[in-house]
């Protein structure tokens, strides 16, 4: 089977990382042939990884007019002759549909958010057309599937495909005791936008430091909210010792390894890869119940859930974890076991194979 994936960028986001993982498994373990069309020539950090896999990639260009972008994608599809044109985000599903019709392929689409957020701001006519003519979908979120499935045709195929989380090189259990300096690092990783609620994190960190001043925040990522967040950090007295902004990192693994706990306070999510990566590294997690986090986080067993935008509750959990190294170790160890069990390559391969085998049997 030949699969053409359409994706907005090849940047450092979680969806782009999962695209590379899926392409690897599809080619190496399932025997499919993958090619990729992307639309942003300025965000190509994942391009070398795809090239190393031998995946042909075409950059259509985000600044091109729409007819020209469609023409370039269709031309690329005619050369690659895919059996499936798969929009790796729902926003690209109309283009996947047009391209698939042109080359007589099956159109498919993925939901990367919580379902509702995937549909926000979309042209209502195009959305209805997608659900009318696209019958094959994947999602990394059970919550998203539950929300969007009522809008699909009765015979539509919807497959859950978990995120792939590679196991760390070595177990982190037993390595989360306080350092000699007594400093404890609270890590957050993600795009700096309003959805991630990093401002709430900063407020909670400042409040927690009044009781446990050894707590130090680290924020990995970049985005439009960064200037405002840095101003907020200064106004809260967190700069320069209380919090550090690293910017975007191609490989944040060392940040996970150096941290003692992880915080993720987003309002809207599907399944955030950063939380799974933190858990795989043995970090106790304090998170909101956005998307599938309400399924993944088992309160008091592998982490804590806090209400949305609740600064006092978040600060309380940070203080609790700061004061209990054994609790951090227990929650982090259990979370690591949970993630490595449910988000490994075998689970992803089975889901992808089930999905594309079903698509092939229907077309």
C-alpha positions in Angstrom: 0.0 0.0 0.0 1.1 3.5 -0.8 0.2 6.4 1.6 0.5 10.1 1.0 0.4 12.1 4.2 -0.6 15.8 4.2 0.7 17.8 7.1 0.8 21.6 7.8 4.4 21.7 8.9 7.4 19.5 9.6 8.2 21.5 12.8 8.8 20.4 16.4 5.2 19.8 17.4 3.8 16.6 18.7 1.8 15.8 15.5 4.9 16.1 13.4 6.8 13.8 15.7 4.1 11.3 15.5 4.0 11.5 11.7 7.7 10.5 11.6 7.0 7.6 14.0 4.0 6.4 11.9 6.0 6.6 8.7 8.8 4.5 10.3 6.5 1.8 11.5 4.5 1.7 8.3 7.5 1.2 6.1 9.7 -0.9 8.4 7.2 -3.2 10.0 4.1 -3.1 7.8 5.7 -2.9 4.4 3.8 0.2 3.2 5.4 3.0 1.2 5.0 6.5 2.5 5.4 10.0 1.0 4.6 13.4 2.6 3.4 16.8 1.4 3.9 19.7 3.8 3.0 23.4 3.6 5.5 25.5 5.5 8.9 25.9 4.1 10.0 27.8 7.3 9.3 24.9 9.7 11.1 21.8 8.6 13.0 20.5 11.6 11.5 17.0 11.1 12.5 16.8 7.5 15.9 15.2 8.1 14.2 12.4 10.1 11.9 11.6 7.2 14.7 11.8 4.7 16.7 9.3 6.8 13.7 6.9 6.5 13.8 7.3 2.7 10.4 9.1 2.6 9.9 11.4 -0.4 8.8 14.9 0.8 7.4 17.8 -1.1 7.0 21.3 0.4 4.0 23.0 -1.2 4.7 26.3 0.5 2.4 28.1 2.9 2.5 31.5 1.1 1.4 30.1 -2.3 -2.2 30.8 -3.3 -4.6 27.9 -2.7 -5.0 26.8 -6.3 -1.3 26.7 -6.7 -0.8 24.6 -3.6 -3.5 22.2 -4.7 -1.9 21.9 -8.1 1.5 21.1 -6.5 0.0 18.5 -4.2 -2.0 16.9 -7.0 1.1 16.8 -9.3 3.1 15.1 -6.5 0.3 12.6 -5.9 0.2 11.7 -9.6 3.9 10.9 -9.5 3.6 8.9 -6.3 0.3 7.2 -7.1 -0.9 6.6 -3.5 -3.7 4.3 -2.5 -4.6 6.5 0.4 -4.3 10.3 0.8 -4.3 10.9 4.5 -4.6 14.4 6.0 -2.7 14.2 9.2 -4.8 17.0 10.6 -8.5 17.5 10.0 -7.9 21.0 8.6 -6.3 19.5 5.5 -9.1 17.0 4.9 -10.7 19.0 2.0 -7.3 19.0 0.2 -7.0 15.3 0.9 -10.4 14.7 -0.6 -9.7 16.7 -3.8 -6.3 15.0 -4.2 -7.7 11.6 -3.6 -10.5 12.1 -6.2 -7.9 13.2 -8.7 -5.7 10.1 -8.4 -8.5 7.6 -7.6 -7.3 7.1 -4.0 -9.1 6.8 -0.7 -9.2 10.0 1.4 -8.5 9.8 5.1 -8.1 12.3 7.9 -6.8 12.5 11.5 -7.9 14.4 14.6 -4.9 15.6 16.6 -6.9 17.6 19.2 -9.9 17.0 21.3 -12.3 16.8 18.4 -14.1 20.1 19.1 -10.9 22.2 18.7 -10.2 20.4 15.4 -13.4 21.7 14.0 -13.3 25.3 15.4 -12.9 28.0 12.8 -13.4 25.6 9.9 -15.7 26.5 7.0 -19.0 24.9 7.8 -19.7 23.8 4.2 -16.2 22.3 3.9 -16.7 20.5 7.2 -20.0 19.0 6.1 -18.5 18.0 2.8 -15.6 16.2 4.6 -17.9 14.2 6.7 -20.1 13.4 3.7 -17.3 12.0 1.6 -14.4 11.0 3.8 -15.1 7.7 5.5 -11.7 6.9 7.2 -10.4 8.6 10.3 -7.8 8.1 12.9 -7.3 9.9 16.3 -4.9 9.7 19.1 -7.7 10.5 21.6 -10.6 8.5 22.8 -12.3 11.7 23.9 -12.0 13.2 20.4 -13.5 10.1 18.9 -16.5 10.3 21.2 -17.1 13.9 20.3 -16.8 13.8 16.5 -18.2 10.3 15.8 -21.8 11.5 15.9 -21.1 13.9 13.0 -19.8 11.1 10.8 -21.6 8.8 8.4 -22.9 5.6 10.1 -20.4 3.4 8.2 -17.4 5.6 8.7 -14.3 3.9 10.1 -12.7 5.5 13.1 -9.5 4.0 14.5 -7.7 5.0 17.7 -3.9 5.2 17.1 -2.0 5.9 20.3 1.0 8.2 20.3 4.3 6.4 20.2 6.6 7.0 23.2 10.1 5.6 22.8 11.4 4.2 26.1 14.2 6.1 27.7 17.7 4.7 27.3 17.7 3.9 31.0 15.1 3.8 33.8 14.8 7.0 35.7 13.3 5.3 38.8 15.3 6.0 41.9 17.0 9.1 40.4 14.4 11.7 41.6 15.8 12.3 45.1 16.7 16.0 45.9 20.0 17.2 44.7 22.7 18.3 47.1 21.7 21.9 46.5 18.2 21.1 47.5 16.8 22.5 44.2 13.7 20.9 42.7 12.9 21.5 39.1 9.3 21.9 37.9 9.2 21.4 34.1 6.6 22.4 31.5 7.0 21.7 27.8 4.8 23.1 25.0 3.9 25.8 22.6 3.5 29.2 24.3 0.0 30.1 23.5 -3.2 30.8 25.5 -4.4 27.2 25.4 -1.4 25.9 27.4 -2.2 28.2 30.3 1.5 28.8 31.2 0.4 31.9 32.9 -1.4 29.8 35.4 1.7 27.7 35.8 3.8 30.8 36.6 1.2 32.0 39.2 1.1 28.5 40.9 4.9 28.3 40.9 5.2 31.7 42.5 2.7 30.7 45.2 4.4 27.4 45.8 7.8 29.0 46.2 6.5 31.1 49.1 6.3 27.7 51.0 9.0 25.8 49.2 11.6 28.2 47.8 13.8 25.5 46.4 11.2 25.0 43.6 12.5 26.3 40.3 10.5 26.3 37.0 11.8 25.5 33.5 9.6 26.2 30.5 10.7 24.6 27.2 9.0 25.9 24.0 8.2 29.1 22.1 5.2 30.9 20.7 3.3 34.1 20.5 2.7 34.3 24.3 6.4 34.3 25.2 6.9 38.0 25.7 3.9 38.3 27.9 4.9 35.3 30.0 8.3 36.7 30.6 6.8 40.0 31.7 4.5 38.1 34.0 7.4 36.0 35.4 9.3 39.3 36.2 6.2 40.8 37.9 5.8 37.7 40.1 9.4 37.9 41.2 10.4 34.7 39.4 13.2 36.1 37.4 16.1 35.4 37.3 16.3 32.5 39.8 12.7 31.3 40.0 12.0 30.2 36.4 14.1 29.7 33.2 12.8 30.0 29.6 14.9 27.7 27.3 13.1 28.4 24.1 12.3 25.6 21.7 14.6 22.5 21.8 15.0 19.9 19.0 15.6 17.3 21.7 14.2 18.2 25.1 15.2 14.8 26.6 17.8 16.4 28.9 15.2 18.7 30.3 13.1 15.8 31.3 16.1 14.0 32.8 17.0 17.1 34.9 13.5 17.7 36.2 11.7 16.4 39.3 8.1 16.9 38.4 6.1 18.0 35.3 3.2 20.3 34.9 0.7 20.6 32.0 -2.3 22.8 32.4 -3.9 23.0 28.9 -7.5 23.7 28.4 -7.8 21.7 25.1 -5.9 18.6 24.2 -6.1 15.3 22.4 -3.3 13.3 23.9 -0.3 15.6 24.6 2.9 13.8 23.8 4.9 15.9 26.2 3.0 14.4 29.2 3.6 10.9 28.0 7.3 11.6 27.5 7.5 13.1 31.0 5.8 10.0 32.4 8.1 7.7 30.5 11.1 9.5 32.1 9.6 8.7 35.6 8.3 12.2 36.3 5.2 12.7 38.5 2.7 14.8 36.6 0.4 17.5 37.7 -2.1 18.1 34.8 -5.6 19.2 33.9 -8.0 16.6 32.6 -8.0 17.9 29.0 -8.6 15.3 26.3 -7.4 11.9 27.2 -5.4 13.1 30.2 -8.5 12.3 32.3 -8.0 8.7 31.2 -4.2 8.6 31.4 -3.6 10.3 34.8 -4.8 8.2 37.7 -5.0 10.6 40.6 -2.8 9.6 43.5 -1.4 6.6 41.6 0.6 8.0 38.7 0.1 11.8 39.1 -2.5 14.4 40.0 -5.3 16.1 38.1 -6.2 19.7 39.0 -9.2 21.8 37.9 -8.7 24.1 34.9 -7.2 27.5 35.7 -7.0 26.7 39.4 -3.8 28.3 40.8 -4.2 27.3 44.5 -4.9 23.6 43.6 -1.9 23.5 41.3 0.4 25.2 43.8 -0.8 22.8 46.6 0.2 19.8 44.5 3.6 21.3 43.7 4.2 21.9 47.4 3.0 18.3 48.2 5.4 16.8 45.7 8.3 19.0 46.9 7.9 17.8 50.4 7.6 14.1 49.6 10.5 12.6 47.6 9.1 9.1 48.1 5.7 10.2 46.7 7.5 11.6 43.6 9.3 8.3 43.1 6.2 6.2 43.5 4.0 8.3 41.2 6.8 8.6 38.6 7.5 4.9 38.6 3.9 3.9 38.2 3.4 6.5 35.4 6.4 5.2 33.5 5.1 1.6 33.7 1.7 2.8 32.4 3.1 4.7 29.5 5.5 2.0 28.3 2.8 -0.5 28.5 0.1 1.4 26.5 2.1 3.7 24.1 4.8 1.4 22.7 5.6 0.5 19.1 3.6 -2.8 19.3 0.4 -0.9 20.1 0.9 1.7 17.4 1.8 -0.9 14.8 -1.4 -3.0 15.6 -3.6 0.1 15.3 -2.0 1.3 12.0 -2.2 -2.2 10.5 -5.8 -2.6 11.5 -6.7 0.8 10.0 -5.0 0.5 6.7 -6.0 -3.1 6.2 -9.6 -2.1 6.8 -9.3 0.8 4.3 -7.8 -1.5 1.7 -10.6 -4.0 2.1 -13.3 -1.3 1.5 -11.9 0.4 -1.6 
